[in-house]
Amino acid sequence: MSLPIASAAGEILKVGYWSVLATVGVSVVFALAVLGLSRGGELRRAGRQTAAGIYTAMAVGSFALCAGAAVYGLILVGQKG
């Protein structure tokens, strides 16, 4: 009887590992988005339009990745039910 318990424990550890990895990944991407917006604004006020554009593009891409991760999570939750 210990085999199903060990199997369930292994699955729980796998879910825990991937959830921590996803949480850290999305948090880092969101932090990049905030960084891009703040630096882009500073550089725009300083007259450095090219660098400001690059930081703003990074922010937009990062926000898009965060939104995609949220939508993907909702899709996964909907499929499990």
Secondary structure as GFF3:
##gff-version 3
##sequence-region A 1 81
A	DSSP	alpha_helix	2	45	.	.	.	ID=ss1
A	DSSP	alpha_helix	49	80	.	.	.	ID=ss2
###
